[in-house]
Amino acid sequence: MAQFFTGRHEVPVDDKGRIFVPAEFRKKLPPEADDTLVVLRGFDNCLVAYSRPEWEAKAEQLLRLPTTKREARAFIRSMVSHAAEVKLDRQGRTGIPRKLLAKAGITNQMVIIGALDKLEFWSPENSDDFPPMEDLADSLEDFAIDL
């Protein structure tokens, strides 16, 4: 049965860009992830972190994009050019490259949000910039989903 990331935690970022991934999230990493995350730029001014197996599935989807189209090539480049594979130590710490943190405006604090198949890393200043649920309810019709 799949384990999904849910919840929200604020964690410090040290001078070297190291963070502590809360145990609640680490427990949900599949064994085949080998305590490894792939961190890359996400949408909405955040970073996303996929377990290694989940990233491999996403990369397969990217490989299916038509590279004869300029937009597809640009999207792939934008997505993976700053990606970093990071390994968690036994205490759940890992380093995120400073250049990548800067892309999301993350300095000395980070908000980690569970987003089902991935983790999202946000600056505290941007972590509450979501539209209210009431404003999003009508959009669900566009997605053909019933919650």
MODELLER restraints for C-alpha pairs under 7 A, 6 or more apart:
rsr = mdl.restraints
at = mdl.atoms
rsr.add(forms.Gaussian(group=physical.xy_distance, feature=features.Distance(at['CA:3:A'], at['CA:28:A']), mean=5.58, stdev=0.5))
rsr.add(forms.Gaussian(group=physical.xy_distance, feature=features.Distance(at['CA:4:A'], at['CA:28:A']), mean=6.91, stdev=0.5))
rsr.add(forms.Gaussian(group=physical.xy_distance, feature=features.Distance(at['CA:4:A'], at['CA:116:A']), mean=4.51, stdev=0.5))
rsr.add(forms.Gaussian(group=physical.xy_distance, feature=features.Distance(at['CA:4:A'], at['CA:117:A']), mean=5.85, stdev=0.5))
rsr.add(forms.Gaussian(group=physical.xy_distance, feature=features.Distance(at['CA:5:A'], at['CA:25:A']), mean=6.33, stdev=0.5))
rsr.add(forms.Gaussian(group=physical.xy_distance, feature=features.Distance(at['CA:5:A'], at['CA:28:A']), mean=6.90, stdev=0.5))
rsr.add(forms.Gaussian(group=physical.xy_distance, feature=features.Distance(at['CA:5:A'], at['CA:114:A']), mean=4.30, stdev=0.5))
rsr.add(forms.Gaussian(group=physical.xy_distance, feature=features.Distance(at['CA:5:A'], at['CA:115:A']), mean=5.67, stdev=0.5))
rsr.add(forms.Gaussian(group=physical.xy_distance, feature=features.Distance(at['CA:5:A'], at['CA:116:A']), mean=4.55, stdev=0.5))
rsr.add(forms.Gaussian(group=physical.xy_distance, feature=features.Distance(at['CA:5:A'], at['CA:117:A']), mean=6.34, stdev=0.5))
rsr.add(forms.Gaussian(group=physical.xy_distance, feature=features.Distance(at['CA:5:A'], at['CA:118:A']), mean=6.56, stdev=0.5))
rsr.add(forms.Gaussian(group=physical.xy_distance, feature=features.Distance(at['CA:5:A'], at['CA:119:A']), mean=6.79, stdev=0.5))
rsr.add(forms.Gaussian(group=physical.xy_distance, feature=features.Distance(at['CA:6:A'], at['CA:113:A']), mean=6.90, stdev=0.5))
rsr.add(forms.Gaussian(group=physical.xy_distance, feature=features.Distance(at['CA:6:A'], at['CA:114:A']), mean=4.00, stdev=0.5))
rsr.add(forms.Gaussian(group=physical.xy_distance, feature=features.Distance(at['CA:6:A'], at['CA:115:A']), mean=5.96, stdev=0.5))
rsr.add(forms.Gaussian(group=physical.xy_distance, feature=features.Distance(at['CA:6:A'], at['CA:116:A']), mean=6.14, stdev=0.5))
rsr.add(forms.Gaussian(group=physical.xy_distance, feature=features.Distance(at['CA:7:A'], at['CA:113:A']), mean=5.83, stdev=0.5))
rsr.add(forms.Gaussian(group=physical.xy_distance, feature=features.Distance(at['CA:7:A'], at['CA:114:A']), mean=5.18, stdev=0.5))
rsr.add(forms.Gaussian(group=physical.xy_distance, feature=features.Distance(at['CA:8:A'], at['CA:111:A']), mean=6.88, stdev=0.5))
rsr.add(forms.Gaussian(group=physical.xy_distance, feature=features.Distance(at['CA:8:A'], at['CA:112:A']), mean=5.65, stdev=0.5))
rsr.add(forms.Gaussian(group=physical.xy_distance, feature=features.Distance(at['CA:8:A'], at['CA:113:A']), mean=4.47, stdev=0.5))
rsr.add(forms.Gaussian(group=physical.xy_distance, feature=features.Distance(at['CA:8:A'], at['CA:114:A']), mean=6.33, stdev=0.5))
rsr.add(forms.Gaussian(group=physical.xy_distance, feature=features.Distance(at['CA:9:A'], at['CA:111:A']), mean=5.63, stdev=0.5))
rsr.add(forms.Gaussian(group=physical.xy_distance, feature=features.Distance(at['CA:9:A'], at['CA:112:A']), mean=5.24, stdev=0.5))
rsr.add(forms.Gaussian(group=physical.xy_distance, feature=features.Distance(at['CA:9:A'], at['CA:113:A']), mean=6.61, stdev=0.5))
rsr.add(forms.Gaussian(group=physical.xy_distance, feature=features.Distance(at['CA:10:A'], at['CA:110:A']), mean=5.64, stdev=0.5))
rsr.add(forms.Gaussian(group=physical.xy_distance, feature=features.Distance(at['CA:10:A'], at['CA:111:A']), mean=4.30, stdev=0.5))
rsr.add(forms.Gaussian(group=physical.xy_distance, feature=features.Distance(at['CA:10:A'], at['CA:112:A']), mean=6.18, stdev=0.5))
rsr.add(forms.Gaussian(group=physical.xy_distance, feature=features.Distance(at['CA:11:A'], at['CA:19:A']), mean=6.84, stdev=0.5))
rsr.add(forms.Gaussian(group=physical.xy_distance, feature=features.Distance(at['CA:11:A'], at['CA:20:A']), mean=6.65, stdev=0.5))
rsr.add(forms.Gaussian(group=physical.xy_distance, feature=features.Distance(at['CA:11:A'], at['CA:109:A']), mean=5.85, stdev=0.5))
rsr.add(forms.Gaussian(group=physical.xy_distance, feature=features.Distance(at['CA:11:A'], at['CA:110:A']), mean=5.35, stdev=0.5))
rsr.add(forms.Gaussian(group=physical.xy_distance, feature=features.Distance(at['CA:11:A'], at['CA:111:A']), mean=6.27, stdev=0.5))
rsr.add(forms.Gaussian(group=physical.xy_distance, feature=features.Distance(at['CA:12:A'], at['CA:19:A']), mean=6.34, stdev=0.5))
rsr.add(forms.Gaussian(group=physical.xy_distance, feature=features.Distance(at['CA:12:A'], at['CA:108:A']), mean=5.84, stdev=0.5))
rsr.add(forms.Gaussian(group=physical.xy_distance, feature=features.Distance(at['CA:12:A'], at['CA:109:A']), mean=4.45, stdev=0.5))
rsr.add(forms.Gaussian(group=physical.xy_distance, feature=features.Distance(at['CA:12:A'], at['CA:110:A']), mean=6.14, stdev=0.5))
rsr.add(forms.Gaussian(group=physical.xy_distance, feature=features.Distance(at['CA:13:A'], at['CA:19:A']), mean=5.10, stdev=0.5))
rsr.add(forms.Gaussian(group=physical.xy_distance, feature=features.Distance(at['CA:13:A'], at['CA:107:A']), mean=6.87, stdev=0.5))
rsr.add(forms.Gaussian(group=physical.xy_distance, feature=features.Distance(at['CA:13:A'], at['CA:108:A']), mean=4.62, stdev=0.5))
rsr.add(forms.Gaussian(group=physical.xy_distance, feature=features.Distance(at['CA:13:A'], at['CA:109:A']), mean=5.24, stdev=0.5))
rsr.add(forms.Gaussian(group=physical.xy_distance, feature=features.Distance(at['CA:13:A'], at['CA:110:A']), mean=6.61, stdev=0.5))
rsr.add(forms.Gaussian(group=physical.xy_distance, feature=features.Distance(at['CA:14:A'], at['CA:108:A']), mean=6.33, stdev=0.5))
rsr.add(forms.Gaussian(group=physical.xy_distance, feature=features.Distance(at['CA:17:A'], at['CA:95:A']), mean=5.32, stdev=0.5))
rsr.add(forms.Gaussian(group=physical.xy_distance, feature=features.Distance(at['CA:17:A'], at['CA:96:A']), mean=5.29, stdev=0.5))
rsr.add(forms.Gaussian(group=physical.xy_distance, feature=features.Distance(at['CA:17:A'], at['CA:97:A']), mean=6.26, stdev=0.5))
rsr.add(forms.Gaussian(group=physical.xy_distance, feature=features.Distance(at['CA:17:A'], at['CA:98:A']), mean=5.80, stdev=0.5))
rsr.add(forms.Gaussian(group=physical.xy_distance, feature=features.Distance(at['CA:18:A'], at['CA:93:A']), mean=6.60, stdev=0.5))
rsr.add(forms.Gaussian(group=physical.xy_distance, feature=features.Distance(at['CA:18:A'], at['CA:94:A']), mean=5.32, stdev=0.5))
rsr.add(forms.Gaussian(group=physical.xy_distance, feature=features.Distance(at['CA:18:A'], at['CA:95:A']), mean=3.94, stdev=0.5))
rsr.add(forms.Gaussian(group=physical.xy_distance, feature=features.Distance(at['CA:18:A'], at['CA:96:A']), mean=6.04, stdev=0.5))
rsr.add(forms.Gaussian(group=physical.xy_distance, feature=features.Distance(at['CA:19:A'], at['CA:93:A']), mean=5.50, stdev=0.5))
rsr.add(forms.Gaussian(group=physical.xy_distance, feature=features.Distance(at['CA:19:A'], at['CA:94:A']), mean=5.61, stdev=0.5))
rsr.add(forms.Gaussian(group=physical.xy_distance, feature=features.Distance(at['CA:19:A'], at['CA:95:A']), mean=6.20, stdev=0.5))
rsr.add(forms.Gaussian(group=physical.xy_distance, feature=features.Distance(at['CA:20:A'], at['CA:92:A']), mean=5.55, stdev=0.5))
rsr.add(forms.Gaussian(group=physical.xy_distance, feature=features.Distance(at['CA:20:A'], at['CA:93:A']), mean=4.35, stdev=0.5))
rsr.add(forms.Gaussian(group=physical.xy_distance, feature=features.Distance(at['CA:20:A'], at['CA:94:A']), mean=6.60, stdev=0.5))
rsr.add(forms.Gaussian(group=physical.xy_distance, feature=features.Distance(at['CA:21:A'], at['CA:92:A']), mean=5.37, stdev=0.5))
rsr.add(forms.Gaussian(group=physical.xy_distance, feature=features.Distance(at['CA:21:A'], at['CA:93:A']), mean=6.12, stdev=0.5))
rsr.add(forms.Gaussian(group=physical.xy_distance, feature=features.Distance(at['CA:29:A'], at['CA:51:A']), mean=6.57, stdev=0.5))
rsr.add(forms.Gaussian(group=physical.xy_distance, feature=features.Distance(at['CA:32:A'], at['CA:53:A']), mean=6.92, stdev=0.5))
rsr.add(forms.Gaussian(group=physical.xy_distance, feature=features.Distance(at['CA:33:A'], at['CA:51:A']), mean=5.57, stdev=0.5))
rsr.add(forms.Gaussian(group=physical.xy_distance, feature=features.Distance(at['CA:33:A'], at['CA:52:A']), mean=4.92, stdev=0.5))
rsr.add(forms.Gaussian(group=physical.xy_distance, feature=features.Distance(at['CA:33:A'], at['CA:53:A']), mean=5.93, stdev=0.5))
rsr.add(forms.Gaussian(group=physical.xy_distance, feature=features.Distance(at['CA:35:A'], at['CA:87:A']), mean=5.74, stdev=0.5))
rsr.add(forms.Gaussian(group=physical.xy_distance, feature=features.Distance(at['CA:35:A'], at['CA:88:A']), mean=5.35, stdev=0.5))
rsr.add(forms.Gaussian(group=physical.xy_distance, feature=features.Distance(at['CA:36:A'], at['CA:51:A']), mean=6.14, stdev=0.5))
rsr.add(forms.Gaussian(group=physical.xy_distance, feature=features.Distance(at['CA:36:A'], at['CA:52:A']), mean=5.88, stdev=0.5))
rsr.add(forms.Gaussian(group=physical.xy_distance, feature=features.Distance(at['CA:36:A'], at['CA:85:A']), mean=6.84, stdev=0.5))
rsr.add(forms.Gaussian(group=physical.xy_distance, feature=features.Distance(at['CA:36:A'], at['CA:86:A']), mean=5.65, stdev=0.5))
rsr.add(forms.Gaussian(group=physical.xy_distance, feature=features.Distance(at['CA:36:A'], at['CA:87:A']), mean=4.38, stdev=0.5))
rsr.add(forms.Gaussian(group=physical.xy_distance, feature=features.Distance(at['CA:36:A'], at['CA:88:A']), mean=6.19, stdev=0.5))
rsr.add(forms.Gaussian(group=physical.xy_distance, feature=features.Distance(at['CA:37:A'], at['CA:49:A']), mean=5.84, stdev=0.5))
rsr.add(forms.Gaussian(group=physical.xy_distance, feature=features.Distance(at['CA:37:A'], at['CA:50:A']), mean=5.41, stdev=0.5))
rsr.add(forms.Gaussian(group=physical.xy_distance, feature=features.Distance(at['CA:37:A'], at['CA:51:A']), mean=4.63, stdev=0.5))
rsr.add(forms.Gaussian(group=physical.xy_distance, feature=features.Distance(at['CA:37:A'], at['CA:52:A']), mean=5.62, stdev=0.5))
rsr.add(forms.Gaussian(group=physical.xy_distance, feature=features.Distance(at['CA:37:A'], at['CA:85:A']), mean=5.76, stdev=0.5))
rsr.add(forms.Gaussian(group=physical.xy_distance, feature=features.Distance(at['CA:37:A'], at['CA:86:A']), mean=5.36, stdev=0.5))
rsr.add(forms.Gaussian(group=physical.xy_distance, feature=features.Distance(at['CA:37:A'], at['CA:87:A']), mean=6.36, stdev=0.5))
rsr.add(forms.Gaussian(group=physical.xy_distance, feature=features.Distance(at['CA:38:A'], at['CA:49:A']), mean=5.34, stdev=0.5))
rsr.add(forms.Gaussian(group=physical.xy_distance, feature=features.Distance(at['CA:38:A'], at['CA:50:A']), mean=5.25, stdev=0.5))
rsr.add(forms.Gaussian(group=physical.xy_distance, feature=features.Distance(at['CA:38:A'], at['CA:51:A']), mean=6.37, stdev=0.5))
rsr.add(forms.Gaussian(group=physical.xy_distance, feature=features.Distance(at['CA:38:A'], at['CA:52:A']), mean=6.30, stdev=0.5))
rsr.add(forms.Gaussian(group=physical.xy_distance, feature=features.Distance(at['CA:38:A'], at['CA:55:A']), mean=6.65, stdev=0.5))
rsr.add(forms.Gaussian(group=physical.xy_distance, feature=features.Distance(at['CA:38:A'], at['CA:83:A']), mean=6.77, stdev=0.5))
rsr.add(forms.Gaussian(group=physical.xy_distance, feature=features.Distance(at['CA:38:A'], at['CA:84:A']), mean=5.64, stdev=0.5))
rsr.add(forms.Gaussian(group=physical.xy_distance, feature=features.Distance(at['CA:38:A'], at['CA:85:A']), mean=4.37, stdev=0.5))
rsr.add(forms.Gaussian(group=physical.xy_distance, feature=features.Distance(at['CA:38:A'], at['CA:86:A']), mean=6.23, stdev=0.5))
rsr.add(forms.Gaussian(group=physical.xy_distance, feature=features.Distance(at['CA:39:A'], at['CA:47:A']), mean=6.67, stdev=0.5))
rsr.add(forms.Gaussian(group=physical.xy_distance, feature=features.Distance(at['CA:39:A'], at['CA:48:A']), mean=5.56, stdev=0.5))
rsr.add(forms.Gaussian(group=physical.xy_distance, feature=features.Distance(at['CA:39:A'], at['CA:49:A']), mean=4.27, stdev=0.5))
rsr.add(forms.Gaussian(group=physical.xy_distance, feature=features.Distance(at['CA:39:A'], at['CA:50:A']), mean=6.58, stdev=0.5))
rsr.add(forms.Gaussian(group=physical.xy_distance, feature=features.Distance(at['CA:39:A'], at['CA:83:A']), mean=5.54, stdev=0.5))
rsr.add(forms.Gaussian(group=physical.xy_distance, feature=features.Distance(at['CA:39:A'], at['CA:84:A']), mean=5.26, stdev=0.5))
rsr.add(forms.Gaussian(group=physical.xy_distance, feature=features.Distance(at['CA:39:A'], at['CA:85:A']), mean=6.28, stdev=0.5))
rsr.add(forms.Gaussian(group=physical.xy_distance, feature=features.Distance(at['CA:40:A'], at['CA:47:A']), mean=5.58, stdev=0.5))
rsr.add(forms.Gaussian(group=physical.xy_distance, feature=features.Distance(at['CA:40:A'], at['CA:48:A']), mean=5.51, stdev=0.5))
rsr.add(forms.Gaussian(group=physical.xy_distance, feature=features.Distance(at['CA:40:A'], at['CA:49:A']), mean=6.55, stdev=0.5))
rsr.add(forms.Gaussian(group=physical.xy_distance, feature=features.Distance(at['CA:40:A'], at['CA:79:A']), mean=6.66, stdev=0.5))
rsr.add(forms.Gaussian(group=physical.xy_distance, feature=features.Distance(at['CA:40:A'], at['CA:80:A']), mean=6.60, stdev=0.5))
rsr.add(forms.Gaussian(group=physical.xy_distance, feature=features.Distance(at['CA:40:A'], at['CA:82:A']), mean=6.22, stdev=0.5))
rsr.add(forms.Gaussian(group=physical.xy_distance, feature=features.Distance(at['CA:40:A'], at['CA:83:A']), mean=4.32, stdev=0.5))
rsr.add(forms.Gaussian(group=physical.xy_distance, feature=features.Distance(at['CA:40:A'], at['CA:84:A']), mean=6.51, stdev=0.5))
rsr.add(forms.Gaussian(group=physical.xy_distance, feature=features.Distance(at['CA:41:A'], at['CA:47:A']), mean=4.56, stdev=0.5))
rsr.add(forms.Gaussian(group=physical.xy_distance, feature=features.Distance(at['CA:41:A'], at['CA:48:A']), mean=6.14, stdev=0.5))
rsr.add(forms.Gaussian(group=physical.xy_distance, feature=features.Distance(at['CA:41:A'], at['CA:79:A']), mean=6.11, stdev=0.5))
rsr.add(forms.Gaussian(group=physical.xy_distance, feature=features.Distance(at['CA:42:A'], at['CA:48:A']), mean=5.27, stdev=0.5))
rsr.add(forms.Gaussian(group=physical.xy_distance, feature=features.Distance(at['CA:45:A'], at['CA:104:A']), mean=5.17, stdev=0.5))
rsr.add(forms.Gaussian(group=physical.xy_distance, feature=features.Distance(at['CA:46:A'], at['CA:104:A']), mean=4.90, stdev=0.5))
rsr.add(forms.Gaussian(group=physical.xy_distance, feature=features.Distance(at['CA:46:A'], at['CA:120:A']), mean=6.51, stdev=0.5))
rsr.add(forms.Gaussian(group=physical.xy_distance, feature=features.Distance(at['CA:46:A'], at['CA:121:A']), mean=5.67, stdev=0.5))
rsr.add(forms.Gaussian(group=physical.xy_distance, feature=features.Distance(at['CA:46:A'], at['CA:122:A']), mean=5.01, stdev=0.5))
rsr.add(forms.Gaussian(group=physical.xy_distance, feature=features.Distance(at['CA:47:A'], at['CA:104:A']), mean=6.30, stdev=0.5))
rsr.add(forms.Gaussian(group=physical.xy_distance, feature=features.Distance(at['CA:47:A'], at['CA:120:A']), mean=5.62, stdev=0.5))
rsr.add(forms.Gaussian(group=physical.xy_distance, feature=features.Distance(at['CA:47:A'], at['CA:121:A']), mean=4.91, stdev=0.5))
rsr.add(forms.Gaussian(group=physical.xy_distance, feature=features.Distance(at['CA:47:A'], at['CA:122:A']), mean=6.67, stdev=0.5))
rsr.add(forms.Gaussian(group=physical.xy_distance, feature=features.Distance(at['CA:48:A'], at['CA:118:A']), mean=6.56, stdev=0.5))
rsr.add(forms.Gaussian(group=physical.xy_distance, feature=features.Distance(at['CA:48:A'], at['CA:119:A']), mean=5.64, stdev=0.5))
rsr.add(forms.Gaussian(group=physical.xy_distance, feature=features.Distance(at['CA:48:A'], at['CA:120:A']), mean=4.50, stdev=0.5))
rsr.add(forms.Gaussian(group=physical.xy_distance, feature=features.Distance(at['CA:48:A'], at['CA:121:A']), mean=6.09, stdev=0.5))
rsr.add(forms.Gaussian(group=physical.xy_distance, feature=features.Distance(at['CA:49:A'], at['CA:118:A']), mean=5.64, stdev=0.5))
rsr.add(forms.Gaussian(group=physical.xy_distance, feature=features.Distance(at['CA:49:A'], at['CA:119:A']), mean=5.03, stdev=0.5))
rsr.add(forms.Gaussian(group=physical.xy_distance, feature=features.Distance(at['CA:49:A'], at['CA:120:A']), mean=6.26, stdev=0.5))
rsr.add(forms.Gaussian(group=physical.xy_distance, feature=features.Distance(at['CA:50:A'], at['CA:118:A']), mean=4.91, stdev=0.5))
rsr.add(forms.Gaussian(group=physical.xy_distance, feature=features.Distance(at['CA:50:A'], at['CA:119:A']), mean=6.62, stdev=0.5))
rsr.add(forms.Gaussian(group=physical.xy_distance, feature=features.Distance(at['CA:62:A'], at['CA:76:A']), mean=6.80, stdev=0.5))
rsr.add(forms.Gaussian(group=physical.xy_distance, feature=features.Distance(at['CA:65:A'], at['CA:72:A']), mean=6.13, stdev=0.5))
rsr.add(forms.Gaussian(group=physical.xy_distance, feature=features.Distance(at['CA:66:A'], at['CA:72:A']), mean=6.28, stdev=0.5))
rsr.add(forms.Gaussian(group=physical.xy_distance, feature=features.Distance(at['CA:67:A'], at['CA:73:A']), mean=5.53, stdev=0.5))
rsr.add(forms.Gaussian(group=physical.xy_distance, feature=features.Distance(at['CA:82:A'], at['CA:100:A']), mean=6.49, stdev=0.5))
rsr.add(forms.Gaussian(group=physical.xy_distance, feature=features.Distance(at['CA:86:A'], at['CA:94:A']), mean=6.47, stdev=0.5))
rsr.add(forms.Gaussian(group=physical.xy_distance, feature=features.Distance(at['CA:86:A'], at['CA:95:A']), mean=6.74, stdev=0.5))
rsr.add(forms.Gaussian(group=physical.xy_distance, feature=features.Distance(at['CA:87:A'], at['CA:94:A']), mean=6.06, stdev=0.5))
rsr.add(forms.Gaussian(group=physical.xy_distance, feature=features.Distance(at['CA:88:A'], at['CA:94:A']), mean=4.88, stdev=0.5))
rsr.add(forms.Gaussian(group=physical.xy_distance, feature=features.Distance(at['CA:104:A'], at['CA:122:A']), mean=6.66, stdev=0.5))
rsr.add(forms.Gaussian(group=physical.xy_distance, feature=features.Distance(at['CA:104:A'], at['CA:123:A']), mean=6.66, stdev=0.5))
rsr.add(forms.Gaussian(group=physical.xy_distance, feature=features.Distance(at['CA:105:A'], at['CA:123:A']), mean=5.88, stdev=0.5))
rsr.add(forms.Gaussian(group=physical.xy_distance, feature=features.Distance(at['CA:106:A'], at['CA:122:A']), mean=6.73, stdev=0.5))
rsr.add(forms.Gaussian(group=physical.xy_distance, feature=features.Distance(at['CA:106:A'], at['CA:123:A']), mean=4.62, stdev=0.5))
rsr.add(forms.Gaussian(group=physical.xy_distance, feature=features.Distance(at['CA:109:A'], at['CA:123:A']), mean=6.71, stdev=0.5))
rsr.add(forms.Gaussian(group=physical.xy_distance, feature=features.Distance(at['CA:109:A'], at['CA:124:A']), mean=6.74, stdev=0.5))
rsr.add(forms.Gaussian(group=physical.xy_distance, feature=features.Distance(at['CA:110:A'], at['CA:121:A']), mean=6.40, stdev=0.5))
rsr.add(forms.Gaussian(group=physical.xy_distance, feature=features.Distance(at['CA:110:A'], at['CA:122:A']), mean=5.67, stdev=0.5))
rsr.add(forms.Gaussian(group=physical.xy_distance, feature=features.Distance(at['CA:110:A'], at['CA:123:A']), mean=5.13, stdev=0.5))
rsr.add(forms.Gaussian(group=physical.xy_distance, feature=features.Distance(at['CA:110:A'], at['CA:124:A']), mean=5.98, stdev=0.5))
rsr.add(forms.Gaussian(group=physical.xy_distance, feature=features.Distance(at['CA:111:A'], at['CA:121:A']), mean=5.77, stdev=0.5))
rsr.add(forms.Gaussian(group=physical.xy_distance, feature=features.Distance(at['CA:111:A'], at['CA:122:A']), mean=5.00, stdev=0.5))
rsr.add(forms.Gaussian(group=physical.xy_distance, feature=features.Distance(at['CA:111:A'], at['CA:123:A']), mean=6.08, stdev=0.5))
rsr.add(forms.Gaussian(group=physical.xy_distance, feature=features.Distance(at['CA:111:A'], at['CA:124:A']), mean=5.77, stdev=0.5))
rsr.add(forms.Gaussian(group=physical.xy_distance, feature=features.Distance(at['CA:111:A'], at['CA:127:A']), mean=6.71, stdev=0.5))
rsr.add(forms.Gaussian(group=physical.xy_distance, feature=features.Distance(at['CA:112:A'], at['CA:119:A']), mean=6.57, stdev=0.5))
rsr.add(forms.Gaussian(group=physical.xy_distance, feature=features.Distance(at['CA:112:A'], at['CA:120:A']), mean=5.63, stdev=0.5))
rsr.add(forms.Gaussian(group=physical.xy_distance, feature=features.Distance(at['CA:112:A'], at['CA:121:A']), mean=4.77, stdev=0.5))
rsr.add(forms.Gaussian(group=physical.xy_distance, feature=features.Distance(at['CA:112:A'], at['CA:122:A']), mean=6.39, stdev=0.5))
rsr.add(forms.Gaussian(group=physical.xy_distance, feature=features.Distance(at['CA:113:A'], at['CA:119:A']), mean=5.71, stdev=0.5))
rsr.add(forms.Gaussian(group=physical.xy_distance, feature=features.Distance(at['CA:113:A'], at['CA:120:A']), mean=5.07, stdev=0.5))
rsr.add(forms.Gaussian(group=physical.xy_distance, feature=features.Distance(at['CA:113:A'], at['CA:121:A']), mean=6.55, stdev=0.5))
rsr.add(forms.Gaussian(group=physical.xy_distance, feature=features.Distance(at['CA:114:A'], at['CA:120:A']), mean=6.42, stdev=0.5))
